[in-house]
Amino acid sequence: MFSRLCRLLVWLAFPLLAAGLRAEDQPPAPATDYVLQPSDLIRVLVFQEPDLLREVRITQECTITLPLIGTIDVRDKTVRQAEEIIRSLFDKDYLVNPQINLTVLEYTQRTVQVVGSVNQPGAVGFPPEQRMGLVEAIARAGGQSRIADLKRVQLTRTNADGKVENFTVNVDSLMKGGSAEQWLLRKGDVIFVPEKLF
């Protein structure tokens, strides 16, 4: 009797447990692998130290300033890496084994410019936690026009040190299954789709 009752309870509870474990019902995982960008607004929380709570905007030089530990360089750092840097600085001289939580409150807008032989030239935005490649950027700009030459697409990129780089990319090849991974876009990139030479 007892074993039948247990089986009945498991049978009744299983759909509820299964429903509770569906991925779409779970809270989103923190974006710990997001690379921090200038103008992002972040909150730095030090567990059990309310006086150290700060909401700060990352400067154009990719720095933030926090009490006690001063200015911190977060260039090219993910959320998790920045947390660890802040933790180690507090741990070094001020707190014993501090617990740090860094949250991005407001992401900086990321856009690229797509110009030339596309149907809707202009700025194309993409979500901060997503990646976007050349093919998707052209698609978001209304797709290529009928006279576009996708074999000679120009990508212009300005690096953090101000150096400008120019690349010629065969987007036609990428659309046919080429390696698009190396042509992931960065904020501020400019894509020029030329016309075919008749």
C-alpha positions as CSV (number, residue, x, y, z in Angstrom):
1,M,0.0,0.0,0.0
2,F,2.8,2.4,1.0
3,S,4.8,1.7,-2.2
4,R,1.6,2.3,-4.3
5,L,1.1,5.6,-2.5
6,C,4.7,6.6,-3.2
7,R,4.4,5.8,-6.9
8,L,1.2,7.8,-7.1
9,L,2.8,10.8,-5.5
10,V,5.8,10.6,-7.8
11,W,3.4,10.2,-10.8
12,L,1.4,13.3,-9.7
13,A,4.4,15.4,-8.9
14,F,6.5,14.6,-12.0
15,P,4.6,17.0,-14.4
16,L,5.0,19.8,-11.9
17,L,8.7,19.1,-11.4
18,A,9.2,18.9,-15.2
19,A,7.4,22.1,-15.8
20,G,9.5,23.8,-13.1
21,L,12.7,22.7,-14.9
22,R,11.9,24.1,-18.3
23,A,14.7,26.4,-19.6
24,E,12.3,29.2,-20.5
25,D,10.9,29.3,-16.9
26,Q,14.4,29.8,-15.4
27,P,15.8,33.3,-14.8
28,P,18.3,34.3,-17.4
29,A,21.9,33.5,-16.5
30,P,24.0,36.5,-15.7
31,A,26.0,37.8,-18.6
32,T,29.4,37.1,-17.0
33,D,31.1,36.7,-20.4
34,Y,29.9,40.1,-21.7
35,V,32.9,42.3,-22.5
36,L,32.5,45.6,-20.8
37,Q,32.3,48.7,-23.1
38,P,32.8,52.4,-22.6
39,S,29.5,54.2,-21.5
40,D,28.1,51.0,-19.9
41,L,26.4,51.8,-16.6
42,I,27.4,49.2,-14.0
43,R,26.5,48.5,-10.4
44,V,29.3,47.2,-8.1
45,L,28.0,45.5,-4.9
46,V,30.3,44.4,-2.1
47,F,28.4,41.9,0.1
48,Q,27.7,43.1,3.6
49,E,29.4,46.5,2.8
50,P,26.5,48.8,1.8
51,D,28.7,51.9,2.0
52,L,30.8,50.6,-0.9
53,L,27.8,50.1,-3.3
54,R,28.3,52.2,-6.4
55,E,26.7,52.7,-9.8
56,V,29.3,54.0,-12.2
57,R,29.5,54.6,-15.9
58,I,32.6,53.3,-17.7
59,T,34.7,56.1,-19.1
60,Q,35.8,56.3,-22.8
61,E,39.2,55.2,-21.5
62,C,37.5,52.0,-20.1
63,T,38.1,52.9,-16.4
64,I,35.9,53.1,-13.4
65,T,36.6,54.6,-10.0
66,L,35.6,52.9,-6.7
67,P,36.0,53.9,-3.1
68,L,39.2,52.8,-1.3
69,I,40.7,51.1,-4.4
70,G,40.6,54.1,-6.8
71,T,40.7,53.8,-10.6
72,I,40.5,50.4,-12.3
73,D,41.1,49.6,-15.9
74,V,38.4,47.3,-17.3
75,R,39.4,47.4,-21.0
76,D,38.6,44.2,-22.8
77,K,37.5,42.6,-19.5
78,T,34.4,40.5,-19.1
79,V,32.0,41.0,-16.2
80,R,33.5,38.0,-14.4
81,Q,37.1,39.2,-15.0
82,A,36.2,42.7,-13.7
83,E,34.6,41.2,-10.6
84,E,37.8,39.3,-9.9
85,I,40.0,42.3,-10.3
86,I,37.8,44.4,-7.9
87,R,37.7,41.5,-5.5
88,S,41.5,41.1,-5.4
89,L,42.0,44.9,-4.9
90,F,39.6,45.0,-2.0
91,D,41.1,41.8,-0.6
92,K,44.7,43.1,-0.8
93,D,44.4,45.9,1.7
94,Y,40.9,46.5,2.9
95,L,38.5,43.5,3.3
96,V,38.8,39.8,4.1
97,N,37.6,37.6,1.3
98,P,35.1,40.1,-0.1
99,Q,32.2,38.9,-2.3
100,I,31.7,41.2,-5.4
101,N,28.7,41.3,-7.7
102,L,29.0,43.4,-10.8
103,T,25.8,44.0,-12.8
104,V,25.4,45.9,-16.1
105,L,22.4,48.2,-15.6
106,E,22.6,49.9,-19.0
107,Y,24.4,48.7,-22.0
108,T,26.0,51.2,-24.4
109,Q,24.3,51.2,-27.8
110,R,26.3,49.3,-30.4
111,T,25.9,50.1,-34.1
112,V,27.7,49.6,-37.3
113,Q,27.3,51.6,-40.5
114,V,26.2,49.7,-43.7
115,V,26.5,51.8,-46.8
116,G,26.7,51.4,-50.6
117,S,24.6,48.9,-52.6
118,V,22.1,47.9,-49.9
119,N,18.4,48.5,-49.8
120,Q,18.3,50.4,-46.5
121,P,21.8,52.0,-45.9
122,G,22.5,53.5,-42.5
123,A,23.2,52.5,-38.9
124,V,22.4,49.0,-37.9
125,G,22.2,48.2,-34.2
126,F,22.8,44.9,-32.4
127,P,22.1,43.7,-28.9
128,P,25.1,44.0,-26.5
129,E,25.1,40.4,-25.6
130,Q,24.9,39.1,-29.1
131,R,27.4,38.9,-31.9
132,M,26.8,40.0,-35.5
133,G,28.6,39.2,-38.6
134,L,28.9,40.8,-42.0
135,V,26.2,38.7,-43.6
136,E,23.7,39.6,-40.8
137,A,24.6,43.3,-40.9
138,I,23.9,43.5,-44.7
139,A,20.6,41.6,-44.2
140,R,19.6,44.1,-41.4
141,A,20.3,46.9,-43.9
142,G,17.6,45.5,-46.2
143,G,19.9,43.1,-48.0
144,Q,22.1,43.8,-51.0
145,S,20.7,45.6,-54.1
146,R,20.6,43.8,-57.4
147,I,23.8,45.5,-58.6
148,A,25.8,44.8,-55.4
149,D,29.2,43.1,-55.6
150,L,29.4,40.9,-52.6
151,K,32.8,39.6,-53.5
152,R,34.5,42.9,-52.8
153,V,32.8,44.2,-49.6
154,Q,35.0,46.7,-47.7
155,L,35.1,46.7,-43.9
156,T,36.7,49.7,-42.2
157,R,37.5,49.3,-38.5
158,T,39.1,51.8,-36.0
159,N,40.9,50.1,-33.2
160,A,41.1,51.3,-29.6
161,D,44.5,52.9,-30.3
162,G,43.0,54.9,-33.1
163,K,44.6,52.9,-35.9
164,V,42.3,52.4,-38.9
165,E,42.2,49.0,-40.7
166,N,40.7,48.2,-44.0
167,F,39.7,44.7,-45.2
168,T,38.2,43.4,-48.4
169,V,35.9,40.5,-47.7
170,N,34.2,38.0,-50.1
171,V,30.8,38.0,-48.4
172,D,29.4,35.9,-51.3
173,S,31.7,33.1,-50.1
174,L,30.6,33.6,-46.5
175,M,26.9,33.3,-47.6
176,K,27.8,30.0,-49.3
177,G,29.1,28.5,-46.1
178,G,32.6,30.1,-45.6
179,S,34.0,30.8,-42.2
180,A,32.1,33.8,-40.9
181,E,33.6,33.6,-37.4
182,Q,36.6,35.8,-38.2
183,W,34.3,38.6,-39.5
184,L,32.3,39.3,-36.4
185,L,31.6,43.0,-36.2
186,R,32.6,45.5,-33.6
187,K,31.0,48.7,-32.5
188,G,31.7,51.5,-35.0
189,D,32.6,49.3,-37.9
190,V,31.8,50.6,-41.4
191,I,30.7,48.2,-44.2
192,F,30.7,49.4,-47.8
193,V,29.0,47.2,-50.4
194,P,30.3,48.3,-53.8
195,E,28.5,48.0,-57.2
196,K,29.4,45.4,-59.7
197,L,31.8,46.5,-62.4
198,F,30.0,45.8,-65.7
